[in-house]
Structures are given as C-alpha cells and as structure tokens.
C-alpha cells in the first residue's frame, strides 16, 4: 500500500513507473512485470504484464463467488453482511473471502462505532480491464485512492 501511496504522491499525470517483482518460483525470470501508471485525469492504475500474474487476476474475477463478493463491496462492510448477502454456502463464501483478503484485494479498514466492535472491510480496486491474447496478457486495475487505508495495517489481518 505504501508503494501505491508513494506512486500517487510522486507521479505526474501521464507518467509510469515499473516495479521490480520478487518471484520465489524456481527457474523464473520475472522482471518488472508490474507498473503503476497515473492517467491524465489523475486515476491510478496497476498494470500487470506477465502472463502468470495476469492469469491469477483473471482467475479472481472469473470465480463467481469472488466476483459476487467484490460486487457487494461498495462501501466498508462486515464479513457477516457479505456472508448473508451472497446467498451461497457460508463456508464457501468465507473461504473465498479469506482468499481475497490474503491476496490484498480486500483490506480491513476499521471497525463499526457500535458497542460490539465489528471489523469492516473494503476493496481498493474500482475497475479491472483485461486484454488477453495467445502470447500476451495485460491487466489494468484502477485503484480507488479514497479506499486505501491512511496508515499501514499493523495488527494481524487474518482471524
């Protein structure tokens, strides 16, 4: 998240910065498979240029349950509300929710202001664009900067 914040603060509209990606896969030669780009209208995009990374993102949006979870989040929401609204097996939704949380697609953003504090979650991606061909896959994810947490998350995220 700090990388995204820094890019937003330092990039001028129309500029792009390539990011070095760490890949722990043996025999992999992934170099700068991601970039952050600021459009002239100040929207911030993360672009993936490596086939395996692109396939992973496409997999998230291809999964009906994960896609439904992401569509339900239009403002900070509790995990219980998502489980109720999905209308599917709670164990399946819970598992898919946790996968999105571990991938950083969903982030904890705070708590309710009620007596029983309930953790709230939000997504940071407001738009996804896919371009796939036989040799190249490109994914662009538009970052909703207003949904980024202001401070780094220091406590454990996973229940």
N, C-alpha and C positions, 0 to 999 in steps of 0.2 A: 504494500500500500504506500509505503514511503517513496518508492520508485515512481509510482503514478503521481503522487503529490508533487515530487520534485520536477518531474517532466512537465506537469501543468504549470508550475511556477517559473520554469526556465525556458520552455519552448515558446517561440514566437509562432503566430499563425502561419501555416504552410510548412513548418519545419518538422523533421522526423529524426528520431534517434534510434539507432539499432542497439539491441540489448544482447549481451553475451548470455547464452543459456547454458546452465550446468546440466549435463546429462549423465546419469550414472549407469546408462545402458552400456554393456561391454561392446567394444568394436563400433561405437557410434562416433560419427564425426559431425555432430550438430554444431554449427557456428552461426551466431546471430540469426536465429530462426524467428525472432520476435522484434517488433519495432513499436514505438509509440509515436503517434502522429497527431498533430494538432491542426485541425482544419481551419480555414479562414473565418469560419463562424465560431471559433474557439471550442468546438467539440473535440473531445479527446478520444482517440481510438487506439486499441491494442491490435496489432496485426500479426498473425501467425503465418509464416512462410514455409514451414516444414511439414511434410506430409503426415507424419505420425502425430504431431501436435494437432494438426487440423482435424484428423480423423477422431481424435479424442474429444474435441469440442463438438464436432458434428454428432458424435455418439451421445453427448449430453442432450442436445436438442432433438435427437431422433427418439429418445426414450419418452414414451407418452406420459409416464408418471412424473419424470423430472421436468418435462416441459410444462405439465399442468401446475406443478409446484411453482415454477418460475412465473407462470402467468398469474397465479394467485397473489403473488407478492407485488403489490403496487404501492405499499407503504409499510412501515415496520409492523410486523405481525408475529404472534407467538407460534411456537411449533404446534401446540394443541389446536389452534384455529386452523392451521393448514391441514392437520390430520382430519379434522371434521369436514372441511370444505372439499377435500379431494374426493370423498365418496368411494374410496377404494380400501382394500385391506390395510389396516393401520400399520401392521408390521412391514408391509411393502413400502408404504409411504414414508414411514420412519427411517427405513434403511436407505431409501433414495435421498431423503432429506439430509441424512448424515453424510452421504457421499458428496452431495453438493456443498455441504459445509466444509468437509475435508479438502475439497478442491479450491475453496475460496470463492466460489460463485455466490454463495450466501454467507453473510457475515453477521455476527452478533453486534447489535448497535445500541443496546441499552436495556432498560427494564421498564415495566409499567409503573405508574405512580400510585398504585393501589397498595392496600395493606399487605396483600400477598404478592410480593415482587415476582413477576414473570418475565423471563428473558424474551426480548424482541429481536427479530432477525430481519434483514433486508438484503436485497440483491444490488450489485453495483453495475450490472450490465443493463443498459436500457434498450440496446438494439444489437442484433447479430446479423451479419451479412456473410454469405457463403459463396465461394466461387471454386468449383471443383472440376478438374479435367483429368485426363489419364495420367499426366505427368506432374501437374502442379495443383496444389490445393491452397487456397488462401482464405483465411477467416479474418473478418474485421469485427471487433467487439467495441461498441460505443460505451464509454464509461460515463455514468451519471455521477459527476463530481459532488453533487449535493448529497449523495448517499454514502460517500466514503466516510468512515469514522474519522473524527477530528484528531484523535490520539491513537497511538498504537494499542492494540489489544494485548494487555499484559497477563490477564488471568487465563487459565485453561479454557478452551472453547468447547471441548467435547464433554458431554455428560458422562 
